Amino acid sequence: MTAFMPVTLRFCDNKTAMVGSVAEAAKALGQQWPDKTAEAFQAAMRLVGLAIDGTCSQRIAFDAFKKAAREQGILVTRPKSRATEWLDAATNP
């Protein structure tokens, strides 16, 4: 089981990965990204490393990872399932 709702990434070499934990995020950060010098990527690297060490919240690190992927256009977006829409509606009145 993953720690977070998994996200799918499509890297520059056209490989894909499903990432749902900080450990998987650390592995994904080693793949081919469009710009590893980008500020968001560097922040994600730092925060994921700190989360693995236990000095940073895993949620903060995973959110930074998703932000970096979104900014670089490698986050694969999928439409929400009907069940997810119902859950969102039930939890957000």
Secondary structure, 3 states (H helix, E strand, C coil): CCCCCCEEEECCCCCEEEECCHHHHHHHHCCCCCCCCCHHHHHHHHHHHHHHHCCCCHHHHHHHHHHHHHHCCCEECCCCCHHHHHHHHHHCC
